[in-house]
Amino acid sequence: MNKLFHRSLLVVALGLVGVACTPMSQLAKAKSAQSSFDGVTQVENLQYINGLQSPEDLVQIPNTKWLIASGMANNSGLHLIDGESKISQR
């Protein structure tokens, strides 16, 4: 029984070490992903649509020029956006 206790203790200890080291590996991955954005070039013809209050989700209606934007902030709600003229309507 003494050997079983020591083996169980060893397994638990190794498991805790594995769990404790997991965030470090994830942090390293996040840091390497962040450094890959350093070489990003500007996007040509990027345009913003004014008048939308904190849009959170954007969905394009398939095979149309229309997008739907939604937001939870005050005065946000649902907006219909013309993708060609860049005009939105609540």
C-alpha positions as CSV (number, residue, x, y, z in Angstrom):
1,M,0.0,0.0,0.0
2,N,2.9,2.3,0.6
3,K,4.1,1.9,-3.0
4,L,0.6,2.7,-4.3
5,F,0.4,5.9,-2.2
6,H,3.8,7.1,-3.5
7,R,2.8,6.3,-7.1
8,S,-0.5,8.2,-6.7
9,L,1.3,11.1,-5.1
10,L,3.8,11.2,-8.0
11,V,1.0,11.1,-10.6
12,V,-0.9,13.9,-8.8
13,A,2.3,16.0,-8.5
14,L,3.2,15.6,-12.2
15,G,-0.4,16.5,-13.1
16,L,-0.2,19.7,-11.1
17,V,3.1,20.6,-12.7
18,G,1.5,20.1,-16.1
19,V,-1.5,22.2,-15.2
20,A,0.8,24.9,-13.7
21,C,2.9,25.1,-16.9
22,T,0.0,25.4,-19.3
23,P,-0.6,29.1,-19.0
24,M,3.1,29.8,-19.7
25,S,2.9,27.9,-23.0
26,Q,-0.3,29.7,-24.0
27,L,1.3,33.1,-23.1
28,A,4.3,32.2,-25.3
29,K,1.9,31.4,-28.2
30,A,0.0,34.7,-27.7
31,K,3.2,36.7,-27.6
32,S,4.5,35.1,-30.9
33,A,1.1,35.8,-32.5
34,Q,1.2,39.4,-31.4
35,S,4.7,39.9,-32.8
36,S,3.5,38.7,-36.2
37,F,1.3,41.8,-36.5
38,D,4.3,44.1,-36.5
39,G,4.8,43.7,-40.2
40,V,1.2,44.4,-41.3
41,T,0.8,46.8,-44.2
42,Q,-2.0,49.3,-44.6
43,V,-5.1,48.3,-46.4
44,E,-5.9,50.3,-49.5
45,N,-9.3,51.9,-50.0
46,L,-10.4,51.2,-46.4
47,Q,-13.5,53.3,-45.5
48,Y,-15.3,53.7,-42.2
49,I,-19.1,54.2,-41.9
50,N,-19.9,57.1,-39.6
51,G,-23.0,57.3,-37.4
52,L,-23.0,53.8,-36.0
53,Q,-22.9,53.6,-32.2
54,S,-20.6,50.7,-31.1
55,P,-21.5,48.1,-33.7
56,E,-20.5,44.7,-32.4
57,D,-21.7,42.2,-35.0
58,L,-21.7,42.5,-38.7
59,V,-23.4,40.1,-41.1
60,Q,-23.4,40.4,-44.9
61,I,-26.7,39.4,-46.6
62,P,-25.5,36.8,-49.2
63,N,-25.5,37.9,-52.8
64,T,-26.5,41.5,-52.0
65,K,-24.8,44.8,-51.2
66,W,-26.4,44.9,-47.7
67,L,-24.9,44.3,-44.3
68,I,-26.7,44.2,-40.9
69,A,-24.9,45.7,-37.9
70,S,-26.0,45.2,-34.3
71,G,-24.9,46.7,-31.0
72,M,-25.9,46.7,-27.4
73,A,-24.8,50.2,-26.5
74,N,-27.3,53.1,-26.0
75,N,-28.7,54.3,-29.3
76,S,-27.3,51.4,-31.2
77,G,-29.6,48.5,-32.0
78,L,-29.9,47.2,-35.6
79,H,-28.6,49.0,-38.6
80,L,-28.9,48.3,-42.3
81,I,-25.8,49.3,-44.3
82,D,-25.6,49.8,-48.0
83,G,-22.2,48.3,-48.8
84,E,-21.8,50.4,-52.0
85,S,-22.8,53.8,-50.8
86,K,-21.5,53.2,-47.2
87,I,-24.8,54.7,-45.8
88,S,-26.5,53.2,-42.8
89,Q,-30.0,53.4,-41.6
90,R,-31.4,52.4,-38.2
